[in-house]
């Protein structure tokens, strides 16, 4: 049984690492498509995406989607950031003296990190998320 396009030979291999969950999703999607081989399914999906791109599409398929850049900060915002930095420096100094990161300090750092994520329009982390 001949497969592929007559007169063309595919001589390049692309390898992709998947998590168990990703592999399961891909396998289910491949099975739903009726294709028997994972490679043929991946090739078809990628080609479909590339073929369906219209004129004026800004981002390439699969491009990283980053948050929009922030507006320049005001002097008041900058001053507040400097105060926060000074407070964090003091907390770190106390932590080094005691040799233990106090849970309240850890919680405060977590909240500051989430505030920074929120400013960028990124979903905040949950305490159970891996770092």
PyMOL commands that place a pseudoatom at each C-alpha (Angstrom):
pseudoatom trace, name=CA, resn=UNK, resi=1, chain=A, elem=C, hetatm=0, pos=[0.000, 0.000, 0.000]
pseudoatom trace, name=CA, resn=UNK, resi=2, chain=A, elem=C, hetatm=0, pos=[1.575, 3.300, -1.097]
pseudoatom trace, name=CA, resn=UNK, resi=3, chain=A, elem=C, hetatm=0, pos=[1.297, 6.290, 1.209]
pseudoatom trace, name=CA, resn=UNK, resi=4, chain=A, elem=C, hetatm=0, pos=[2.237, 9.929, 0.905]
pseudoatom trace, name=CA, resn=UNK, resi=5, chain=A, elem=C, hetatm=0, pos=[2.510, 12.020, -2.212]
pseudoatom trace, name=CA, resn=UNK, resi=6, chain=A, elem=C, hetatm=0, pos=[3.810, 10.169, -5.281]
pseudoatom trace, name=CA, resn=UNK, resi=7, chain=A, elem=C, hetatm=0, pos=[7.208, 11.480, -6.341]
pseudoatom trace, name=CA, resn=UNK, resi=8, chain=A, elem=C, hetatm=0, pos=[8.018, 13.118, -3.002]
pseudoatom trace, name=CA, resn=UNK, resi=9, chain=A, elem=C, hetatm=0, pos=[10.059, 11.705, -0.189]
pseudoatom trace, name=CA, resn=UNK, resi=10, chain=A, elem=C, hetatm=0, pos=[9.953, 12.882, 3.388]
pseudoatom trace, name=CA, resn=UNK, resi=11, chain=A, elem=C, hetatm=0, pos=[13.508, 12.869, 4.665]
pseudoatom trace, name=CA, resn=UNK, resi=12, chain=A, elem=C, hetatm=0, pos=[13.202, 14.958, 7.830]
pseudoatom trace, name=CA, resn=UNK, resi=13, chain=A, elem=C, hetatm=0, pos=[12.099, 13.862, 11.286]
pseudoatom trace, name=CA, resn=UNK, resi=14, chain=A, elem=C, hetatm=0, pos=[10.604, 16.111, 13.960]
pseudoatom trace, name=CA, resn=UNK, resi=15, chain=A, elem=C, hetatm=0, pos=[10.595, 14.845, 17.533]
pseudoatom trace, name=CA, resn=UNK, resi=16, chain=A, elem=C, hetatm=0, pos=[8.254, 16.228, 20.203]
pseudoatom trace, name=CA, resn=UNK, resi=17, chain=A, elem=C, hetatm=0, pos=[8.206, 15.499, 23.936]
pseudoatom trace, name=CA, resn=UNK, resi=18, chain=A, elem=C, hetatm=0, pos=[4.758, 15.227, 25.514]
pseudoatom trace, name=CA, resn=UNK, resi=19, chain=A, elem=C, hetatm=0, pos=[3.461, 14.868, 29.034]
pseudoatom trace, name=CA, resn=UNK, resi=20, chain=A, elem=C, hetatm=0, pos=[1.163, 11.926, 29.751]
pseudoatom trace, name=CA, resn=UNK, resi=21, chain=A, elem=C, hetatm=0, pos=[-1.852, 14.247, 29.617]
pseudoatom trace, name=CA, resn=UNK, resi=22, chain=A, elem=C, hetatm=0, pos=[-0.766, 15.767, 26.294]
pseudoatom trace, name=CA, resn=UNK, resi=23, chain=A, elem=C, hetatm=0, pos=[-0.137, 12.341, 24.810]
pseudoatom trace, name=CA, resn=UNK, resi=24, chain=A, elem=C, hetatm=0, pos=[-3.598, 11.182, 25.889]
pseudoatom trace, name=CA, resn=UNK, resi=25, chain=A, elem=C, hetatm=0, pos=[-5.253, 14.281, 24.344]
pseudoatom trace, name=CA, resn=UNK, resi=26, chain=A, elem=C, hetatm=0, pos=[-3.342, 13.795, 21.106]
pseudoatom trace, name=CA, resn=UNK, resi=27, chain=A, elem=C, hetatm=0, pos=[-4.210, 10.097, 20.958]
pseudoatom trace, name=CA, resn=UNK, resi=28, chain=A, elem=C, hetatm=0, pos=[-7.915, 10.814, 21.472]
pseudoatom trace, name=CA, resn=UNK, resi=29, chain=A, elem=C, hetatm=0, pos=[-7.886, 13.525, 18.805]
pseudoatom trace, name=CA, resn=UNK, resi=30, chain=A, elem=C, hetatm=0, pos=[-5.999, 11.272, 16.396]
pseudoatom trace, name=CA, resn=UNK, resi=31, chain=A, elem=C, hetatm=0, pos=[-8.473, 8.443, 16.952]
pseudoatom trace, name=CA, resn=UNK, resi=32, chain=A, elem=C, hetatm=0, pos=[-11.418, 10.828, 16.434]
pseudoatom trace, name=CA, resn=UNK, resi=33, chain=A, elem=C, hetatm=0, pos=[-9.887, 11.941, 13.129]
pseudoatom trace, name=CA, resn=UNK, resi=34, chain=A, elem=C, hetatm=0, pos=[-9.843, 8.392, 11.796]
pseudoatom trace, name=CA, resn=UNK, resi=35, chain=A, elem=C, hetatm=0, pos=[-6.092, 8.455, 11.191]
pseudoatom trace, name=CA, resn=UNK, resi=36, chain=A, elem=C, hetatm=0, pos=[-4.146, 5.415, 12.337]
pseudoatom trace, name=CA, resn=UNK, resi=37, chain=A, elem=C, hetatm=0, pos=[-0.691, 6.948, 12.631]
pseudoatom trace, name=CA, resn=UNK, resi=38, chain=A, elem=C, hetatm=0, pos=[0.255, 9.744, 15.009]
pseudoatom trace, name=CA, resn=UNK, resi=39, chain=A, elem=C, hetatm=0, pos=[2.787, 11.226, 12.575]
pseudoatom trace, name=CA, resn=UNK, resi=40, chain=A, elem=C, hetatm=0, pos=[0.230, 11.461, 9.783]
pseudoatom trace, name=CA, resn=UNK, resi=41, chain=A, elem=C, hetatm=0, pos=[-2.270, 13.076, 12.147]
pseudoatom trace, name=CA, resn=UNK, resi=42, chain=A, elem=C, hetatm=0, pos=[0.249, 15.658, 13.435]
pseudoatom trace, name=CA, resn=UNK, resi=43, chain=A, elem=C, hetatm=0, pos=[1.311, 16.493, 9.873]
pseudoatom trace, name=CA, resn=UNK, resi=44, chain=A, elem=C, hetatm=0, pos=[-2.337, 16.923, 8.803]
pseudoatom trace, name=CA, resn=UNK, resi=45, chain=A, elem=C, hetatm=0, pos=[-3.182, 19.148, 11.778]
pseudoatom trace, name=CA, resn=UNK, resi=46, chain=A, elem=C, hetatm=0, pos=[-0.164, 21.405, 11.239]
pseudoatom trace, name=CA, resn=UNK, resi=47, chain=A, elem=C, hetatm=0, pos=[-0.793, 21.647, 7.498]
pseudoatom trace, name=CA, resn=UNK, resi=48, chain=A, elem=C, hetatm=0, pos=[-4.487, 22.462, 8.123]
pseudoatom trace, name=CA, resn=UNK, resi=49, chain=A, elem=C, hetatm=0, pos=[-3.518, 25.285, 10.484]
pseudoatom trace, name=CA, resn=UNK, resi=50, chain=A, elem=C, hetatm=0, pos=[-0.948, 26.675, 8.052]
pseudoatom trace, name=CA, resn=UNK, resi=51, chain=A, elem=C, hetatm=0, pos=[-3.357, 26.428, 5.108]
pseudoatom trace, name=CA, resn=UNK, resi=52, chain=A, elem=C, hetatm=0, pos=[-6.188, 28.145, 7.008]
pseudoatom trace, name=CA, resn=UNK, resi=53, chain=A, elem=C, hetatm=0, pos=[-4.178, 31.251, 7.894]
pseudoatom trace, name=CA, resn=UNK, resi=54, chain=A, elem=C, hetatm=0, pos=[-5.718, 34.277, 6.289]
pseudoatom trace, name=CA, resn=UNK, resi=55, chain=A, elem=C, hetatm=0, pos=[-4.106, 37.446, 5.078]
pseudoatom trace, name=CA, resn=UNK, resi=56, chain=A, elem=C, hetatm=0, pos=[-3.475, 39.875, 7.895]
pseudoatom trace, name=CA, resn=UNK, resi=57, chain=A, elem=C, hetatm=0, pos=[-3.010, 37.271, 10.625]
pseudoatom trace, name=CA, resn=UNK, resi=58, chain=A, elem=C, hetatm=0, pos=[-0.681, 39.013, 13.041]
pseudoatom trace, name=CA, resn=UNK, resi=59, chain=A, elem=C, hetatm=0, pos=[0.845, 36.107, 14.921]
pseudoatom trace, name=CA, resn=UNK, resi=60, chain=A, elem=C, hetatm=0, pos=[2.295, 32.962, 13.436]
pseudoatom trace, name=CA, resn=UNK, resi=61, chain=A, elem=C, hetatm=0, pos=[0.515, 29.747, 14.453]
pseudoatom trace, name=CA, resn=UNK, resi=62, chain=A, elem=C, hetatm=0, pos=[1.817, 28.538, 17.785]
pseudoatom trace, name=CA, resn=UNK, resi=63, chain=A, elem=C, hetatm=0, pos=[3.524, 31.853, 18.577]
pseudoatom trace, name=CA, resn=UNK, resi=64, chain=A, elem=C, hetatm=0, pos=[3.955, 32.653, 22.238]
pseudoatom trace, name=CA, resn=UNK, resi=65, chain=A, elem=C, hetatm=0, pos=[1.215, 34.944, 23.390]
pseudoatom trace, name=CA, resn=UNK, resi=66, chain=A, elem=C, hetatm=0, pos=[2.680, 37.483, 25.753]
pseudoatom trace, name=CA, resn=UNK, resi=67, chain=A, elem=C, hetatm=0, pos=[0.778, 40.153, 27.611]
pseudoatom trace, name=CA, resn=UNK, resi=68, chain=A, elem=C, hetatm=0, pos=[0.684, 43.633, 26.141]
pseudoatom trace, name=CA, resn=UNK, resi=69, chain=A, elem=C, hetatm=0, pos=[3.523, 45.870, 27.338]
pseudoatom trace, name=CA, resn=UNK, resi=70, chain=A, elem=C, hetatm=0, pos=[2.659, 48.033, 30.310]
pseudoatom trace, name=CA, resn=UNK, resi=71, chain=A, elem=C, hetatm=0, pos=[2.321, 51.778, 30.060]
pseudoatom trace, name=CA, resn=UNK, resi=72, chain=A, elem=C, hetatm=0, pos=[5.218, 53.739, 31.576]
pseudoatom trace, name=CA, resn=UNK, resi=73, chain=A, elem=C, hetatm=0, pos=[4.858, 54.014, 35.339]
pseudoatom trace, name=CA, resn=UNK, resi=74, chain=A, elem=C, hetatm=0, pos=[4.113, 57.261, 37.099]
pseudoatom trace, name=CA, resn=UNK, resi=75, chain=A, elem=C, hetatm=0, pos=[6.466, 58.812, 39.643]
pseudoatom trace, name=CA, resn=UNK, resi=76, chain=A, elem=C, hetatm=0, pos=[4.059, 57.846, 42.440]
pseudoatom trace, name=CA, resn=UNK, resi=77, chain=A, elem=C, hetatm=0, pos=[4.048, 54.228, 41.281]
pseudoatom trace, name=CA, resn=UNK, resi=78, chain=A, elem=C, hetatm=0, pos=[7.834, 54.230, 41.073]
pseudoatom trace, name=CA, resn=UNK, resi=79, chain=A, elem=C, hetatm=0, pos=[8.126, 55.712, 44.579]
pseudoatom trace, name=CA, resn=UNK, resi=80, chain=A, elem=C, hetatm=0, pos=[5.770, 53.044, 45.953]
pseudoatom trace, name=CA, resn=UNK, resi=81, chain=A, elem=C, hetatm=0, pos=[7.799, 50.340, 44.239]
pseudoatom trace, name=CA, resn=UNK, resi=82, chain=A, elem=C, hetatm=0, pos=[10.954, 51.711, 45.891]
pseudoatom trace, name=CA, resn=UNK, resi=83, chain=A, elem=C, hetatm=0, pos=[9.253, 51.581, 49.313]
pseudoatom trace, name=CA, resn=UNK, resi=84, chain=A, elem=C, hetatm=0, pos=[8.161, 47.985, 48.687]
pseudoatom trace, name=CA, resn=UNK, resi=85, chain=A, elem=C, hetatm=0, pos=[11.716, 47.091, 47.655]
pseudoatom trace, name=CA, resn=UNK, resi=86, chain=A, elem=C, hetatm=0, pos=[13.128, 48.621, 50.837]
pseudoatom trace, name=CA, resn=UNK, resi=87, chain=A, elem=C, hetatm=0, pos=[10.628, 46.673, 52.948]
pseudoatom trace, name=CA, resn=UNK, resi=88, chain=A, elem=C, hetatm=0, pos=[11.510, 43.435, 51.152]
pseudoatom trace, name=CA, resn=UNK, resi=89, chain=A, elem=C, hetatm=0, pos=[15.197, 44.075, 51.765]
pseudoatom trace, name=CA, resn=UNK, resi=90, chain=A, elem=C, hetatm=0, pos=[14.509, 44.476, 55.494]
pseudoatom trace, name=CA, resn=UNK, resi=91, chain=A, elem=C, hetatm=0, pos=[12.466, 41.259, 55.552]
pseudoatom trace, name=CA, resn=UNK, resi=92, chain=A, elem=C, hetatm=0, pos=[15.244, 39.358, 53.797]
pseudoatom trace, name=CA, resn=UNK, resi=93, chain=A, elem=C, hetatm=0, pos=[17.797, 40.729, 56.283]
pseudoatom trace, name=CA, resn=UNK, resi=94, chain=A, elem=C, hetatm=0, pos=[15.655, 39.556, 59.224]
pseudoatom trace, name=CA, resn=UNK, resi=95, chain=A, elem=C, hetatm=0, pos=[15.192, 36.175, 57.566]
pseudoatom trace, name=CA, resn=UNK, resi=96, chain=A, elem=C, hetatm=0, pos=[18.946, 35.770, 57.174]
pseudoatom trace, name=CA, resn=UNK, resi=97, chain=A, elem=C, hetatm=0, pos=[19.451, 36.665, 60.837]
pseudoatom trace, name=CA, resn=UNK, resi=98, chain=A, elem=C, hetatm=0, pos=[16.924, 34.060, 61.996]
pseudoatom trace, name=CA, resn=UNK, resi=99, chain=A, elem=C, hetatm=0, pos=[17.777, 31.510, 59.318]
pseudoatom trace, name=CA, resn=UNK, resi=100, chain=A, elem=C, hetatm=0, pos=[14.067, 30.779, 58.750]
pseudoatom trace, name=CA, resn=UNK, resi=101, chain=A, elem=C, hetatm=0, pos=[11.592, 32.272, 56.313]
pseudoatom trace, name=CA, resn=UNK, resi=102, chain=A, elem=C, hetatm=0, pos=[8.621, 33.246, 58.442]
pseudoatom trace, name=CA, resn=UNK, resi=103, chain=A, elem=C, hetatm=0, pos=[5.289, 32.027, 56.964]
pseudoatom trace, name=CA, resn=UNK, resi=104, chain=A, elem=C, hetatm=0, pos=[3.922, 35.586, 56.979]
pseudoatom trace, name=CA, resn=UNK, resi=105, chain=A, elem=C, hetatm=0, pos=[6.899, 36.765, 54.929]
pseudoatom trace, name=CA, resn=UNK, resi=106, chain=A, elem=C, hetatm=0, pos=[6.446, 33.905, 52.493]
pseudoatom trace, name=CA, resn=UNK, resi=107, chain=A, elem=C, hetatm=0, pos=[2.744, 34.739, 52.159]
pseudoatom trace, name=CA, resn=UNK, resi=108, chain=A, elem=C, hetatm=0, pos=[3.548, 38.419, 51.588]
pseudoatom trace, name=CA, resn=UNK, resi=109, chain=A, elem=C, hetatm=0, pos=[6.062, 37.570, 48.869]
pseudoatom trace, name=CA, resn=UNK, resi=110, chain=A, elem=C, hetatm=0, pos=[3.477, 35.304, 47.234]
pseudoatom trace, name=CA, resn=UNK, resi=111, chain=A, elem=C, hetatm=0, pos=[0.933, 38.143, 47.232]
pseudoatom trace, name=CA, resn=UNK, resi=112, chain=A, elem=C, hetatm=0, pos=[3.440, 40.609, 45.774]
pseudoatom trace, name=CA, resn=UNK, resi=113, chain=A, elem=C, hetatm=0, pos=[4.210, 38.132, 43.009]
pseudoatom trace, name=CA, resn=UNK, resi=114, chain=A, elem=C, hetatm=0, pos=[0.522, 37.676, 42.255]
pseudoatom trace, name=CA, resn=UNK, resi=115, chain=A, elem=C, hetatm=0, pos=[0.027, 41.445, 42.169]
pseudoatom trace, name=CA, resn=UNK, resi=116, chain=A, elem=C, hetatm=0, pos=[2.803, 41.720, 39.580]
pseudoatom trace, name=CA, resn=UNK, resi=117, chain=A, elem=C, hetatm=0, pos=[1.185, 38.958, 37.509]
pseudoatom trace, name=CA, resn=UNK, resi=118, chain=A, elem=C, hetatm=0, pos=[-2.210, 40.662, 37.728]
pseudoatom trace, name=CA, resn=UNK, resi=119, chain=A, elem=C, hetatm=0, pos=[-0.710, 43.946, 36.510]
pseudoatom trace, name=CA, resn=UNK, resi=120, chain=A, elem=C, hetatm=0, pos=[0.542, 42.103, 33.437]
pseudoatom trace, name=CA, resn=UNK, resi=121, chain=A, elem=C, hetatm=0, pos=[-2.864, 40.523, 32.840]
pseudoatom trace, name=CA, resn=UNK, resi=122, chain=A, elem=C, hetatm=0, pos=[-1.586, 37.057, 33.753]
pseudoatom trace, name=CA, resn=UNK, resi=123, chain=A, elem=C, hetatm=0, pos=[-3.675, 34.719, 35.885]
pseudoatom trace, name=CA, resn=UNK, resi=124, chain=A, elem=C, hetatm=0, pos=[-2.349, 34.726, 39.474]
pseudoatom trace, name=CA, resn=UNK, resi=125, chain=A, elem=C, hetatm=0, pos=[-0.812, 31.557, 40.895]
pseudoatom trace, name=CA, resn=UNK, resi=126, chain=A, elem=C, hetatm=0, pos=[-2.590, 29.454, 43.483]
pseudoatom trace, name=CA, resn=UNK, resi=127, chain=A, elem=C, hetatm=0, pos=[-0.701, 28.376, 46.612]
pseudoatom trace, name=CA, resn=UNK, resi=128, chain=A, elem=C, hetatm=0, pos=[-0.888, 24.784, 45.322]
pseudoatom trace, name=CA, resn=UNK, resi=129, chain=A, elem=C, hetatm=0, pos=[0.744, 25.585, 41.952]
pseudoatom trace, name=CA, resn=UNK, resi=130, chain=A, elem=C, hetatm=0, pos=[4.303, 24.307, 41.475]
pseudoatom trace, name=CA, resn=UNK, resi=131, chain=A, elem=C, hetatm=0, pos=[6.880, 27.073, 41.337]
for i in range(1, 131): cmd.bond("trace and resi %d" % i, "trace and resi %d" % (i + 1))
show_as sticks, trace
zoom trace
